Amino acid sequence: MSRVWAVAKNSFVSAMRMKTAIVFMLLLIILLPIMSITSTGDGTIKGRIQSFISYGLGLTGLLLSILTIIVSCYTLSSDIKHKQIYTVVTKPIRRFELILGKVLGVVVLDLLLLFVFSTVIYSLTLQIPRLSKVKGDDLDVLNNEFFTARASLKVNFDQQILEARANDAYNEMRRSGQLDESKNKQQIINEMVEAGQYSMHSAAPSGMVLWEFNNVKPRDPNDSLFIRFKFEASIPPPDKNIYGVWYVGDYRQIKYGQERMKTPIYVTPRKEVVKAVHEFQVPASAVAPDGYLAVVFYNDPINDTTVIFPQEDGFEVLYKAGGFGTNYVRAVLLVFARLVFFAVLGVSLSTWLGFPVAVLCSLAFFFTGVINGFIVGSFSYLGTNVSLFYKYTVEPLIWLLPKFDQDYNVSKYIIDARLIKTGFLIFAIGALAVKAAVLLIAGFIIFARREIAKVIV
């Protein structure tokens, strides 16, 4: 182990002397404080802080990822290019120990830099409200909607139930001779399922949409619930505003026509703009003692249009489940896991590729990770047409790609004060660790078989 640490120390010192590392560190030292002052967001203090932490974490993750790629690809390929490797391999050190030492040196550099700059971002984030002298309602908004970590509740409609209903309706239409002969069975059933989903997410004038949850356990009954939603209109009103009334509480009291439990129902009339995200809060006492919670949206007849809640991001209930500091640390851990992956990737590629090619390949991994969802969707479509090719060649390569978008976008969690759950954190880090282990083993094998030099007599 001492040999590994010796290589790691040498790699760390060499990396700190690189001009690229110095330039990247200076950029972050200069840009982060400037961004804390110039970020405006939507003009509110909350928007300003959200804008700063989003761009701050994004910039730090980007620059450190690129730095990690450059350093990890350079550390071994430089030794080979300048023939310093000849001296190293004559020492009592195995080749896999050399690889481990190179990776460890880059990881230590990442750990130090990420700790420093994530601490700077965190400190500046806490200082912005103080320097802006935020008080009263604005401070309450920050504490409730930013400086916290909230769990999310979403209604997941049972796809199997919808498909079973659609299948029954299809059979009835076939018996009655009402089928569209130009479409096959699956097309008709898919249209029925989509119609069923649409009806569950939309309300005609004087109609309503009902969301029901069970086993809701707020951390503190005296806290608040946050109703977050976005809706569209089949025919947008001239002023783009939708009038509606929200009912939050134990809907069973109305549903069964009696007071089953003495749980309050909070009524909130609101006027909101379509195609924008809105949020309001109600007391957590709206949750019944048995954990039941219902949210009802009533579409005011004055709208004269159908209100539609998009299935993906149309509605959710948020409640406090943790603190901002802990959630921020989890986000930083996810960023660190990415940097470790790129450290392993760069060193592994440099065992058989030159520096420029290794950097280009690593950057390709980085940018495909940013648009991973799009790439997976595109190749999944290809897989339906060329199944064997996709299964044995494309699918393993896609599995190796990192994921930085959609649910793996750490900035999204911090901006919206969403809790990074422990299970998700372990899964995300574990997935990157497994992929890094595969790349590291491949690097061991390739470098062990590589011919460093030839002896010519």
N, C-alpha and C positions, 0 to 999 in steps of 0.2 A: 504493500500500500504506500510505503514511503516513496517508491519510484514513481507511482502515479501522481502523488502530490508534488514531487519535484518537477515533473513535466507540466502539471497544471500551473504551478507558480511561474515557471518560465513563460508559458503561454499567456498568462494574465499580464505579466510585466511587458511582454512584447506588444500585446494588444493596447495597453494603456499608452504606449509610446507612438502608436500609429496616428498619423495626422487625421485620418478619417474619424477615429474615435474622438479626438480632441474637437474637431469641427462639430460633430453631432452633439457633444456635451455642451459646447458653447451655444449652439442654436437653442437647445432646451433651456439653458440658464437665462438666455436673453428673451426668448419668445414667451415663456410661461408667465412671467410677471406682466409683460405687455398685454397678453391676452386677458389677464384678470382685470385689467383696466379698460380695455377697448371693447370687450364682449358686450353686446347689447341684447341679443335674443329678441324677444317680442316686445321689449320696452319695459317690462315689469322686472322687479328684483329677482323673482323666481326664474324668469326667462333668461336673465343675465347670468345667473349662476349655472343654470342648465347648459347654456351655450358654452360657458368657460370650461366646465368639467367635461363636456362632450368633446370639444376640440382639444382640450388639454390631454385627456386620456388617449384620444385618437392619435394625436401628434406624437405623444410619447411611445405608444405602441408601434406606430409606423417607423419612427426613426430607430428605435431600439431593435426592431425586427430586421431592418435593413443593415444596421450595424452588426448584428449577430451573424447575419448571412455572410457579410464581407469578411469579418474576423474569422469565423469558423472555416470558411473556404480557403482563407489565406494561410492559416496557421500551419497546416500540414503541407499544402502544395508549395509554400515558400521554402520549407525545409528540403523538399525534393528538388525544387528548381535550383536552389543555391548549393545543393549537394551537402547540406548539413546533416541530412538523414544518414549519410555514410558513417559519420561519427557516432550517431545515436544508436544505430542497430548493432554496432560493435560492443556496446555496453551491455551489462547483464540485465536487460529489460526486454520483456516480450512485446511483440507487436500490438497485441490487444491492450496491453497496459499503456503503450504509447497513445493509442486511439482514445482510451478512457481519460488519460491525462489531458489531451488536447480538448476534449469535450468539457471536462471538469473546469479547466481554466476559463473557457468561454462562459460557462454557466455561472461561475463566481463573479465574473465581470458583469453579467446580466443582473445577477442578484443585487450587487452593489448599486449599479446605476438605477435599476427600477426602484429600489428602496428609497434612494435619494429623491428622485423626481416624483414618485408617487406621494412621498411625504410633502414635497413642495406643493403639489396640486391640492392635497388635502388641507394643508395649512392655509393656502390662499382662499380656498372655498369657504372655510370657516371665517376668514377675516372679511370677506366681501360684505356680509350683512352688517358687521360692526363698523366698518369704514363708511358704509352708506347710511349708518344710523337708522336702521330699520326698526320700527316699533309697531305696536298695535296689531291691526288685522294682517298687515303684510308679514309680520313675524309669525303669526299664527299659521298663515298659509304655508310659509317655509317649513315650519315644524311639522305640519300635518301632511304636506304633499311633497316635501323634498328631503328634509333631514330625518328620514325614517326609512323603514323597509316594510313594504306591504305585500301580503300574500294575495293571490288572485283567485277569484271564483268565476268559472265560466260554465255555461250549460252545454254539455255534450250530448246532443240528441243521438239516441241509439240508432245507428245506421241499419242494423238488422231488422228492427221493428218497422222502419220506414220501407225497407225493401220488401218485407213480408206483406205490408199493406198494399204496396204497389203491385205485387204479384197477384194478390187477391183481386184487386181492381182490374188487372189485365185479364184474368180468367173470366171475370164477369163481363167485360167488354167483348171478349171473344164469343161468349155464349149468346150475347145479345146482338152480335154482328156489327159492333161499332168500332172495330179496329181499323187503323189506317194501314192499308195494304202496302204503302210505299216504305214503311219502316219495319225493321225486324223487332223481335220481342225485347231484346236488350235495350234498344234505343227507346222504346216506349216506356219500359220500366225505369230507365235512367231519367227520363223527362218527368215521370210521376214522382220519383224520389226528390228531384230538384223542386218540383212544385210543392211537395210536402214540407221541405226545408224552408221554402219561401214563405209559406203560410204561417210557419212557426216564428218567423222573424219579421213579419209585417202586420200592419194594422190599417184597415180602411177607416174612413171618417166615422167617428163614434165607435170604432173598434178598439181593441187593446191587445197588447202582447204581454204574456205572463212568463216570468222566469222563476223557478222554484229551486231551492237548495236545501240539503239536509246536512247534518253534522257540522254546522258552522260554529266554530269556537273562537270568538274574539279573545285576545289576550287579556283585555280589561273591558268589562261591560260599560265602563264610563267613557271609553274611547269612542271614536266615530267610525262609521262605515262610509266608503267613498264609492259612489255610483259613477262609473266612467262609461261613456257611450258616444257613438257616432251614428247618425242616421242620414238617409237619403230620402228623396220624395219622387214618386213616379212622375208627377208634374210639379216641378219646383215653383213655389209661390213667387210673385214678383219681387218681394223684399227678401227672399231666401230664408225667411223665418218660419219655424214650425211651433205652434202652440200645443202644449200637452200638459197632462197632470200625471205626476208620479206618485204611486202608493207603495210604501216600503214597510213591511211588517209581517204579521201572521195572517196571511190571506185566507186561511182556513175558517177564520171567523166569518168572513163574507161568503165563502164557498159553501159552507154547511149551514149558513143562516143562523148561527148561534155563536156565543162567545165560549170557545173551547178553552182558551187560555187568556189571561189578562195581560196580553202583550200589546203595546201601542202600535197603531198604524200611522205612520207619518205621511202626510199629504203635502206634496210640493209642486205647485204650478210653476211652469217654466216656459220661457220663449228662447229658442236656440236657432242658430244658423245651421243649415244643412251642410253636409260634407266636411264637418270640422269636429274635432274631439272636444267633448265637454265633460265636466266633472262637478259633482256636488256631493255634500256630505250630510249624513243623518246620524243620530245617536245609535250606538251599538246595541242599545236596549230594544231595538226593533227585532232582534233575534229572539225567538221563542226559547224557553228553558230547555226544550228538547233538541235545540240546534236547528230548528226549521226557520227558513227565511224566504219570503217571496217579494219580488219586485214587479210592479205592474205599471205599464205605460198606457195611458188613455189618450187616443188621438182625438183632439178637439175637432168637432164638425166644421169649425170656421176655416180649417186648413183646406178642406175640399180636395184632398189628395191622399193617396196611400203612403204611409210612412214605412220605410224599409230599414232594418238594422242589418248591415253586412254580417255574414256568418263568422268571418275571421276576427274582426276587430270592432264589431258593432256594439257589444255590451259585455261588461264584467263588473264584479263587485270586488273592491279592494278593502283590506283591513290591516291594521298594524300588526306585524308579526316579528319585528326585530328593530335593531338600531342602525343608523346610517354608518357609523364607524365600522361595525362588523361586516355590513354588506359591502362597504368599500374595500375592506381587506380581502374579501372573497373575490371581488372583481379583479384586484391586483394579482391574486393567485392564479386566476385564469390567464391573465396576460403573461405571467411568469412561465406557466406551462407551455404557452406558445413559443416563448423564447428558448426554452429547453429543447423543444421539438426542432427548431431551426438550427440550434447549435449541433444537435446530433445529425440533422440532415446535411448541413454544410460539411462537417468533418467526414461523414460517410461518403458523400459524393466526391470529395477531394482525394479519396483513396484510389480512385481510378480515372478521375477527370482532372483536366487542368483548371487553373483558377478562374479564367473567364467563363468557361463552359459550366463549371460548378455553380458560379454565382447566377448565371442566367437560369439554370435549372431550378435553383432555390427560389429565385424571384418568381418563376412560373408557379411553383408551389404556393407561394405567398398570395399572389393575385388570384389564383384559382380558389384559394380558401376564402377570399373576400366575396366571391360570387359562387360559392359552392352550391347553393340551392338551385341556381339557374343551370349549372353544369350537370348536376345530378338529374334534374328534370329532363334536360335535353338528351342525355344518354339513356335514361329510362325509356324514353320514346323510341330510341334506336334499339334498345333491348327487346321491345315487343316485336320488332321486325327481324332482327338477327340475334335470336336468343342464345345460340351456342357461342357465337363470337363474343357477345356481351358478357356471358357468364364466366368464360374462362380467360378472357384477356382484359376487357374494359373494366369489369366490376372489381377485380382485385386492385387495379390502379386507382379507381375512384375511392376505394376504401382507404387508401393511404393518404388521400388529400385531407388536409386540415379543414376545420369548419370555423369560420369567423363571422358569418352572417346569421340573419334570422335569430333563433334562440341563443346563439353563441356570441351575439354582439353585446359585449359587457356594458357599453355606454348606455344601451337602451334600459338596462336595469337601474342604473344609477340615476338617469334623467327622470324616469317615471317613478322612482322610489319603489321599485319592485324587488322583492326578496329573492336573492339567489339561494335557492333551496339546497340543503346539504346533499341530498341525493343527486341533484343535477350537477353540483360542483364535483362530487366524487366521480360521477359518470364521465363528465367532460374531461377532467384531468386524467382519469384512467384510460380513456380512449386515446388521448394524445400520448400517454406513456406507453401503451401497447404498440402504437405505430412507431414511436421513437425506438422502442426495443427491437422491432423488426428491422428498421434501418440500421441500427447499431450493429446487430448481428451480421447483416449483409456486409457492412463495412469491415468487420472483423475478418470475415471469410475472404473477401476480395484482397484486403491488404496482406493477409497471411500468405496468399498464393502469389502475390505480386513480386515480380523480379525487380529488385531495387537497382542492381548493377551487375555487370558481367565482368568476370575475370578473364582477361585475354593474355595468353602466354606467347 
